[in-house]
């Protein structure tokens, strides 16, 4: 990793290494305990967005370790807790998804990640880390310093033709038939976890990913920095910029690409959105 000065004076290489080590420890816990994962009361493994005992336990583990390793006051914004009321006034906010791809862990698939980002007011995300403990892949980035996979710099692909591009898509959306309208026109490979798919695009292991379903800040904050530092592009599914620590904490889907085919994916999303609208029950 390079040693150029980061925008945030609070982040030096040693601090980042400690924070990433904390994420790895949480990932090792998740991998070791995956066999006892269970949906918590109010959700089930069939839910669109299930919550589990391990989501809560990993979140708590990170909440006890990451702020200590960082060493500065920072608020905690995660999928498992109510958003703090004063997050817009805070200088630093951790944005955490303790398990991105919970449904995959519930079904025994090893495509799930811990997604951790540090947001600084006025700067945006100044550190992003996505760790898949099952494959032991650590993706990380800081602004202006490039993106890395297990310490080696990564870059997006150079594919410029939509017809030869590989699209990493949601397993759930593919199985449910939500992408049938476009499967004849693009080459798709189902992969679990939006953060993981985004990072695979950053590493050139796919050319793009997209969804028209809403995505929250904790789903994409860390991976967005990793993709952009790898030379890629991230927008919502309409082609508009996404934001972090936003008022709503949700974006209108997401498009992630190597940048060269990005504009061509917007109409693909429009086709999927139209199919879903036609398939939705009409009010009586």
QUIDALIN-V43389 format. One record per backbone hydrogen bond with DSSP energy under -0.5 kcal/mol. CO is the residue of the C=O (numbers start at 1). NH is the residue of the N-H. Records with the same first field share a line. If there is no record, write none. Layout:
CO->NH ; NH
This chain:
7->9
8->11
10->12
12->16
13->17
14->18
15->19
16->20
17->21
18->22
19->23
20->24
21->25
22->26
23->27
24->28
25->29
26->30
27->31
28->32
29->33
30->34
33->36
34->37
38->53
40->43
44->47
47->50
51->40
52->56
53->57
54->58
55->59
56->60
57->61
58->62
59->63
60->64
61->65
62->66
65->69
66->70
67->71
75->77 ; 94
76->78
77->96
78->81
84->87
86->89 ; 90
91->121
92->75
93->119
94->77 ; 96
95->117
96->79
97->115
99->101 ; 102
100->113
101->104 ; 105
102->106
103->107
104->109
105->108
110->112
113->100 ; 115
114->116 ; 131
115->97
116->129
117->95 ; 119
118->126 ; 127
119->93
120->123 ; 124
124->120
127->118
128->141
129->116
130->139
131->114 ; 133
132->136 ; 137
136->138
137->132 ; 139
138->150
139->130
140->148
141->128
142->145
146->142
147->154
148->140
149->152
152->149
154->147
160->162
161->164 ; 165
162->165
165->167 ; 187
166->168 ; 207 ; 208
167->169 ; 189
168->210
169->191
170->174
171->175
172->176
173->178 ; 179
174->177
177->180
179->182 ; 183
182->185 ; 186
186->188
187->167
189->169
191->171
193->197
194->198
195->199
196->200
197->201
198->202
199->203
200->205 ; 206
201->204
207->258
208->168
209->256
211->254
215->251
216->219 ; 220
217->221
220->224
221->225
222->226
223->227
224->228
225->229
226->230
227->232
228->231
230->156
233->257
235->255
236->239
240->236
249->217
251->215 ; 253
252->237
254->211
255->235
256->209
257->233
261->264 ; 265
262->265 ; 266
263->266 ; 267
264->268
265->269
266->270
267->271
268->272
269->273
270->274
271->275
272->276
273->277
274->278
275->279
276->280
